[in-house]
Amino acid sequence: MPTHLEKSLFIDALELADPAKRKAFLDQACAGNPPLRSRLDRLLNAQTPADTFFSLPLTPGSDDDGFHPRPDLNSRIGRYELKERLGEGGCGVVYLAEQQEPVRRPVALKIIRLGMDTENVIARFEAERQSLALMDHPNIARVLDAGATESGRPYFVMEVVQGVKITDYCDQNRLDIAQRLDLFIRVCHAIQHAHQKGVIHLDIKPSNILITRHDGLPVPKLIDFGIAKATGGHLADHTTDTAFAGTPAYMSPEQAATDGADVDTRGDIYSLGVLLCELLTGHAPFDAPPPPVETDIEDLRRIIRERRANTPSALLASLSPEEQERISTQRRTPARRLLTMLRDDLDCIVLKALENDRRDRYETANALAMDVRRCLDHEPVAAHFPGRLYRLRKLVRRNRGIFVAGTLVALALVTGLGTSTWLFLGERDARREQARLREQAEIREEISRAAVLISHGEIREADTLLADLAPAQIPSSLESAQVMRTLGGWHALAGRWDLAAARFAALAPAIIRADPSDTEYVSRNLLPVATALCEFGDRTAYDRFRRMALEHFAQTTKPVVAEHVIKACLLLPTDPHTLRSLVPLANLAAHSLESKDPNIAGSAFMAAWRTFALSLFAYRQGNDVEALKWARQCLDSPDDTPARRASAHIIHALACHRLHQDDEARTALAQGRELIDHRFRQALRTDSDAKNDGFWFDWINARILLREAALLIASEAPQKN
């Protein structure tokens, strides 16, 4: 039977399609162990003929999964037509495919290798699919569909991620240190998202982080959750198959432990530390990768547990002058300058992430990202010992011009009272600045601690921790926005609208300042803000929120963003200026429904919500005929989401009432009321239950519109639950 070590090396070798790279890997991995090299060569040679099944197209007609090879291309699996082989791993093959229905679009299809469909491998494959399905983050590859062939061999379908691994992209494009750190911060945010969804990746390495380009800008995408571990109980248990799964060079000491079970999110922090060192210096922080000198896996475990990391600056200084020049050229920084940049803060950050005792590492991926951001902004980093001299150095670095000018003035007035006064004022300002920085650092730490509590399901404790923070004190970061949304939703589902409104009031500016991009992810986060402010009854705060949302998204070219802004801004009647500002967004949403491009028109679900937004906009404009047309089109949609249907009935009723179609208005109002009353006889569900029912804020929005309609049509408003 192959040992765990043979399996690990076999899978890593299979991932190297280039024969030269595969040979170099095996030469190094099997140095001093010819029997191991011989066995691996036989396994790899035997694997090649088996792969020919997927090298040819598949068509119905054979005994294996209903397919057999045929000479022409373009085979199909389900509704997906295979176009090109993209890559392969230890147990799966990934294809570029084209979805044929209900829309045509390129996708990536991953299916278990022929002959690898054992119980353990299928469990590992299923766990990867489930892990990816939990994610909803712009820097993590999304799962679009899943299924199995007739004989039960599973596959799943992802968005196409055609990119270059992060280290190669940085070197090929000669990114400087700041640009590399910016990409690394976004990778940390993606890892934090996975952790908050209860998933630990366990195999973070450059080949699992691909850089694609969107609108000309680099976008990191995290892939391959093949050995991910769940912190809860919602993924398949396949520990015995993955007890030593992963890449030794990036593996934390606890992941290399005998049973592999005692691993938490800080194992990924260790791997991120290795990646960060590689981005900075082009080399891993260890003297050499752990050599598998024997087939006994215990030697490899021991080496990983006992190894100590070098600092990036020491690592760079130990290289030959030629290698230093090559690395500095790739980073567009002179070698001496690069060495200076790595010393101090970046050395401390890497070493803290790579502590062998995980209790000494960063608690969260966002805490690591925040320290990197502080380093870029010349602020004190948490990894560095916070001495007075260090803080003063940072203050001078951030305000170099001010300190130079101050020094000259002090020298000019050194003999007079003005010198003493200036020094006193400068000291006072410096102390105030230090106090402000300390307060901001403490608040950021509290936000990170709250994120950790939330990831462990301790939402009440997280809310208590942040209870005394005013909305204006919340820092602008994606981590802050995610924490505020979770806490706001928690209060909203319990009906504590004053507290929910306070949390959501902090969410809106936090996410807009942290992520100024015009994205669906940002605009979707604004919907519960509007709901909470309206339900709590803070009309002044809601009007401020509307102005902020319009300023941020007035120039959007994305129909789904336009739809979100219209719905968020028109829950309550508004002034003519706001309505005029929304006209371009309404036109954008309407034109998208006429497009024949499925990427613009969207799914039936998206189109139905867009027609509702247009009916709401037309009603607020006073165009009741147009409002009635869009409301009826929304109700005729094949996608039946109860929350949206209830809201469409209400707009239908309001438009009919103003058109003096009283019987139809009362009927539509009754239909909307029946759906809403039925829904609120149950407890509201969380966002994760919204697939067929609607988000909790969709139902609250329907109830807000119902109160408005009941006052106009039936002269009675429903009671709040």
N, C-alpha and C positions, 0 to 999 in steps of 0.2 A: 504493500500500500504506500502511496506517496506521503511524505511527511508534510506537516504544515508549511515548513520552509520551502519545500519543492513547489507546493501549490502557490504560495505567494510569489516566488520567483517566476513560475510559469505564467501566471496572470500578468505580472509586470512586463515580462518579455513579449507577450502577445500584443500588448498595447503599443509596442514599437514596430511600426510598419516598415521603417527603413532598415534593410538588412545590416548595413554598416553600424547603425546605432544599436541594433539588437546584439550584434556580435561584441561590440565594445562593452555593453552592459553585462553580458554573460562572462566576458573575460575578467571583468572586475569582481562580479558577484561570486564567481566560482574559483577565484585565485587560490591555488594550493589544494583544490579538491577536485581532481579529474573525474572521479566516479560520479559526483553530483553533476558536473558539466555534461558527461556522457548521457546520463538519464534525461536531463532537460533537452538535449539535442534530439533524442529519440521521441520525446513527447511532442516537441514542436514540429518535427518532420511528420509525425503521424497526424497532427492537427491540420496540416495544409490540405490533404485530400478531402477531409471532412468539410472544410470550408467551401469546397467547390459547389456544394448545394446552393449556397447563397450567392455564388459568383455568377450563376445563370438565372434568368427570369423563371418565375414559377407560374404554372398554369394548372387548372383543374385536370385531374385524370389519373393520379398515382395513388399508391397506398399510403404515402407519408403525408399526413395533413391534407390530403386531397390535392397535392401539387406534384408536378414532375418537371425536370428541366426541359427547356426548349431553346432553340438557337436564337430566336429574336428577343429583343428587350421588351420592357414594359409589361411586367407581371403585376398581379393584384393580390392584396391581402385585404379582404373585406372591401371597404369603399376607398381603399388607398392603392394608388398605382406607383410601384417602385420605379425610381428613375436612376438612382446612383448610390453606390455604396460609400458612406461617409467615414466609417471607422468601425472598430470592434474592441471589445473588452474581454475579460475572462469568461463571461458567460453570455454575453449578448452581442448582437450585430446591429449597427445603426445605419439606416438608409435615408436618403433624401427621397421623399415620396410626394405625390400630389393627391390631395383629397378631391374626390370626384363629386360628392354631394354632401349636404345641400348646397355648399358653395365650393368653388374650385380655389385651392390655395396650396402653397408649398408647406410641407410639414416634415418633421423628422420622426421616423418610426423605428422603435427599438424592439427587437424580438429575441427570444432565447435562441442560442446556437443549437444547431442540430446535434443531438447526442449529449447535450448538457442539461436536459430537462429532468434532473434528479429532484428529489423532494427538497433537499437543502437549497439547491440553486434556485428553484422556483420560489421558495420562501424569500430568498434574498432579492430576487427580481421583483416580487410583489411588494416587498418592503420599500424598494426604491420608488416604485410607482406611487405607493401611498404617501411616502415622504414628500415627493414633488407635488402631489395633488393638494397637500396642505398649504403650499406656499402661494402668496399673492404679493410679489415684490418685483419691481422693475429690473433688479439685478439677479434674479433667479429664473432659470428656464421654466416655463409653464407647461403643465400637462393639459392637453386638449381632449384626449379620448383614450380609451383602453378597451381591450377585448382579448379574445383567444381564438386560435384556429380551431378547426373541427375536431382535432385530436387533443385539444386542450393546451397547446403550447401558447403561453401568454405573450402579449405585446402591448405596448402603450405608445401613444402619439404625443409628441411635444412640438413646441414652436421650434422653428429652424434656428439653430445657433451656429452660424458659419463664421468662425473667428479664429484668432491666433492666441495661443496661450500667453498669459499676461507677461511673463518674463521675456519671451521672444518679441512681443509687440513693443515693449518698452525699449529693448535694445535696437530693434530694426528702425524705430522712429526716433531714436536718440532722445528720449524724454529725460529732462533734468530731474533732480531729486524731488522738487516740489510737485511736479506733474506725476511722478511715480507714487508719492505719498497720497496725492488726491485720489488716484485710482484705488490705492490700498484702503483708504477710509471708506469708500463705497463698497468694497468687498466686506469690510467689517460690518457695515450696516446690513448687508444681505445675510451674513452669518447670524447677526443679532435677531433678524426677523425669523430665521429658522429656529433659533433657540426659543424665541417667544411662542412659536408654534409647537414647541415640545420636541424638536428634532435636533440631534447632534450629528454633524456631517461625518466626522471621523476620518476623512481622507482629503483634507485640504492640501492642495499642491498646485503648482503652476498649470499642469495639463488639465485640471478640473476648473480652471477659471479662464474663460475665453473672452477676448476683447473683440466686440463687434463695433460697427460705426452706425450711428443714428443721427441724421441731419448733420453729418460731417464730424460729429463728436464721438470720442471713444466711450463705449458702454461695457463695463464688465458684466459677465453672465456666469453665475455659479451653476455647475452641472454635476452629474454623477453622484447621486445619493445612494449608490449601490450598497454601501455598508453602514448607512445611517442607523443611529440608535434612537429610540423614542424615550423621552423622559417620563412619559405617561404610559398607558397601556394600549394605545390605539394602533401600533404597528405590529406586524408579525414578529414573533419571538424566534430569532434564528441565531442565537448567541453561539451555539456550538459550531456553526458554520463560519462565523466571523470572529472567533476568539482571537485570531491573529491577523485579521484582515486589515489592510491599510498599507501605507508605504513607510518602511522603517526610517528613512531619512527625515520624515516629517512627523513621526509618531511620538506622542507624549509617553513619559515613563509609566504612567498608570495604565495606558492603553496596551503597553507591552507586558502587563502583569499576567500571571498564569491563567486566570479565568476570563480576563477582559471585561468583567461585568461592572467593576467599580470605576466607571468612567462618567464624568459629567461634562457640562459645557466648557469647563476650563481646559479640557483636552484639545478642543478646537482653538483655544487661545494660544496654546503651545505651538500648534501647527502654523497659526498666523504669524507667530514670532519668527519661525524658520523662513516663511515666505517673505516677511519684511526684510530680513537680513539678505536674502537672495536678491530682492529688488534693489537694495542699497549697494551691494558689493559684487553681485554676480555669483556668489558662492554661499553654500550652506554654512551655518555658524560652527560646525564641528570640524575637527582636524581631518576627518575622512568619514565617509558613510560606513556604518557598521558592517565589517566584512563577515559573511557567513562562512567561517572557517570550517564548520562541521555541519552535518545535517541535523544535529541536535538543536532544536529551536531554543533551548534554555540559554545557550551561549548568546544568541542574538538578543533575547530578552534582557540578559544581564548587561550587555553593552549599552543598550538603549537606556536602561535605568541609571547607569553609572556615568554616562558621558556628561561633559560639562561644555557649555557653549562659550565660544570666543566672542568678544565684542566686535562689532563691524569695523571699528577703526583699527583694532589689533589685527583682524583678519586681513584688511587691505594692506596694512603696513608690512605684513609677512610675505606678500607676493613679490614676484620679480618686477623690476622696473618696467619691462615690456608688458607684463600683464596689468600692472597698474595703469599704464598709458592706455591700453585697450579699454579698460573699464571706465576710466575717466573720460575718454573720447565718446563712449556710448552715452555718457551722462552729461555731455557738453560742459564739463567742469574740469579745470586743471587738477592734476593729481593732488598737489599740496592743498589746494582749496577744498577738494572733496574730503580729504582726511580730516581737515579742521571741522567741516560740517558734520561729520559722523561722530566726532568726539563729544563727550558730555551727554546731551539730551538723548540723541538717537541711540547711543550705546546703552544708556539707562533703560530706555523703553524696550529695546530688544531683550536685554537681560531679564527685565521684570516679566515679560511674556514667556520667557524660556526657563523660569525657575523650575527646578525638579520637584519641589514641594508645591503642589497646585494652590495651597492656601496663600502662598506669597505672590501668585500671578494676579493679573487683572481679573476682577470678578466677572466682567462681561465684555463682549466684543465692542460694545459702544464705549466702555470706559477706555479701552485701548485706542479706539478711533479718536476719542476726545483728547487723549494725551498727544497723539500725533498731530491733531489740529492745533493744540496749544503750542507745540514745537514750531509749526509753520507760522503761527502768529506771534512768535517770540514771547510767549507767556510762560510762566513757571509750569513745569510738568509734574504730575503726581509721582512719577517714577524716580525723580531726583530728590535727594535729601534737601529739604526746604530751608537752607541756611540763609542768613541775612545777606551775605555777600552775593550768593547766587541770585536772590530775588532782585537785589540792586542792579546786578549785571543785566538781568532781563529787562528791567525798567529802562535802563540806559539804551539797550538795543532797540526797544520799541520807540523810544523818543530821542534818537540820536541827535537830531537837529536841535531840539530844545535844550538838551544837556550841553551841547557845544556852545550854543549862544549864552546859556546861563553861566558857563565857566568863564567866558570872555568878559561878561558883565561883572562877575565877581572879582576878577583880577583888576578890572578898571576901578572898582569902588572899594577895594580891599581895605583902604585906610579910613573909610568913612562909615557913618551910621547906615548909609544905604546898603552897604555890603551885609551887615548884620540883618537888616530887615529882609533883604532878598533871600538870604539863606534861610531865615525863619519861615518865610512864605513857601520857598521851594520845599523845605522839609515837611511843612504841613500838607502841601499838595501831594508830595510823594507818599506820605502816610495815608492820606485819603485814597489815593490810587491803589495802594497796597491793600487797604481795607476793602475797597470795592472788588479787587481781584480775588481776595480771600472769600468774600461773600459769594461771588459768582462760582468759584471753584467748589464751595460747600454745597451750593444749590445744584450744580451739575452732578456732584456725588450723590445727593439725595435722589435726583431723578434716576440715576443709574441703579441705586439701591431699590427704588420703587419698581423699575423694570424687572429686576431680578425677582422681587416678591411676586409680581404679576405672572412671570414665567412659571412660578411654582404654585399658582392658583391662589395666592394670599392677597386678594384684591383689597379687602378691608384694611389690612395692615399697610398696604401701599398708599391708600387714600389717607389714612391717619398720618402717615409720615409727611405728606405734602399739604396737610389741612391748613397750615398757617401761611402758606405761600400765596401772595396776591398774583392775579393773572399777569401783571406787568413784570413780575420777577421771574417768570418762566423763561428759560433760555430758548433761543431760536435753534432748534435742532429736530431732526426727524425722530430721534428717540423721545424728546419731550412731547412731540405731537402724538406719537403712538401711545405714550403713557396717558396723556390727557384724554384721548379718544376712548381708551379702555375704561378709565375712571368715570368719564361722563356717561358712557353707555351703561355702566353698572348702576349709577344713580338714576338714570332715566328709566331703566327697566323696573326699578323699585318705586318710581313715581316721585322721587326727591328732586323736583324740577329746579329749585333754587340752587342746589349743589351741582346738578347736571349743567345748568346754564353757566355757572362759574367755571367749571372745568372746560366746557366747550368754548367759552369766551377766550380762554387762554390758548386753545388749540388753533383757532383761525390765524392769528398773527404768527404763532410759532411755526406752523407749517409753511406759510407763505414766505416768511423771511428765510427759513432754512432751505426751502426748495423753490427758488423763483421761477422754475421752468413751467411752461404751459402744458401740464399733463393731466390726464384723467385721474391719476392717483391723488394729486393735490385737490382737484375740484371735487372729487367724490367725498373727501374728508370734510368739505364744507356743509354737506347736507344735514348731518345731525346737529351742527352748530345752529343753523336756522331753526330747526325743530325745537331745540331746547329753549332758545331765546323767546320764540313765539309762545310755547306752552307755559313758560314761566311768566310771561306777560310783560317782559322788559322791552317795550316798544322803542325806547331811545337806543338801547344797545343793539337791537335788531336793525335799526336804520343805519347805525355806524357800520355794522357788519355788511349790509348791502353795498354801501359805498366802497368799502374795502374790496369786496368780491368783484365789483364792476371795474374798479381801477386795475385789478390784477389780470382780469380775463377779457377786458374789452376788445383786445385785438386777436383773440384766439381764432384759429382756423380749423379747430377740431369740433365736429358736430356733437360728440358725446360731452365735451366740456361745456359747450353752449347750452345743452339740455340741463346739465347740473346747475349752472348759474341761474337759468330762468326759473327752475323749480325752487331754488334756495331763496331767490329774491322776491318771489311773488306769493309767498304763503299768506301774506296780508296785503290789503290794498296799498298802493304807493302813489307817488306824485308823478306828474307828466314828465319831468326831467328823467327820472329813472326809467320810465317806459320808453322814452326816446333812445336812451342809452342801450336798451335791450333789443331794439329793432334789428341791428346787424346780426345779433346772435340768433334771433328768431328766423331771419332769412337764411342763415347758414344751416340751421336745423331743417328747415323746410326743403331747401335745395338738396340736402343729403338724402332725403326720402325719395327724390326723383332720380337719383343716380343709379346707373346699372352696375356700378362697381361694388361688389359685396363688401369690400374693405371700407367703403365710405358709407353705404346704406346700412350696414350692420345686420345683425340677426333679427328675427321676428321680435324677440324680447326687447332689443334696443330700439327698434323702430316703433314699437308700441309705446314705450316711455317717451319717445320723442314727440309722438302725436299728442300725448297727454300734456307735455310741456307747451306745445303750440296752442292747445285748447285753453290752457290756463292764461297764457299771454294774451290771446285774442279776447278772452272775457275781461281781463283787467284793462284792456284798451277800450272796452265798450263795443267791440265788434262781435255782437252776439251770434250773428249768422255764421261767421267764420268759426267761432268757439264751438257752436253746435256741430258743425261739419267735422272738426278735428276730434271732438269727444265721441261722436258716433264711429269715426274711423278707428279710434282707440278701442272702443268696445267690440268692434268687429274683428279685432286682431286674433289670429290663431293662438297666440301665446297668452294664456289665461293666468295672470298673476292677481290674486284676490285683492291685494292692497291697491294696486293700480286701477283695477276695475271699480273698486269702491270710490276712489277719487274721481274717476271719469264720470261715474253716475252723478256725483255732486255737481261737477261743472256742467253736465248736461242739464241738470235741474235748474241751476242758476241762469243759464242762457235761455232756457224755455220760459222761465218766470219773467225775465225782462222782455221777452217776445210775446208775452201774454198768452202763452200756451200752457194754461194753468194745470189742466189734467195731466199732461205729459210731464210737467215739472214735479207734481206731487208723486207721480209713479216713479220717476227717476230718483227722487229724494228717498222714497221708501226703499227702493232697491239698494241704494248706497247705505242707508241706515241699517238695513238688515245684515249686510256683510260686516259692517263695523261693529254692531252690537254682538254678533256671533263671535267675532274675533276677540272682543274685550271680555267675553265671558271666560276666557282662558288667560293664563299668564302670558305676557309678551315673551317672545323667544329672543335668543341672541342672534348676532349676525350669521353665525355658522348654520342656523336653521333656515336661512332666508331663501334657499334655492327655489322652492315652489310656493312660498307663502308671502314673501316680502320682508324687507328689513323692518326692525321695530320702528324706526323713524318714518318709514312709509305709512305705517298704520296711524301713528300720531298725526302726521300731516293730513291724512284723510279725515281724522276726527276734527282737526282745526277747521278744515273747509266745511265739514258738516255743521259745525256750530254757526258759521257765517250763513250757510244756506237755511238752516232751521229758523234763524231770526228773521230772514227775509220772506220765507215761504210759509212756514208753519207757526211762526211767532213763538217758538219754544226751542231752547238750546238743550242739547243732551248734557247730562251731568258728567263731570270728570270722574274717572275711576280712581 
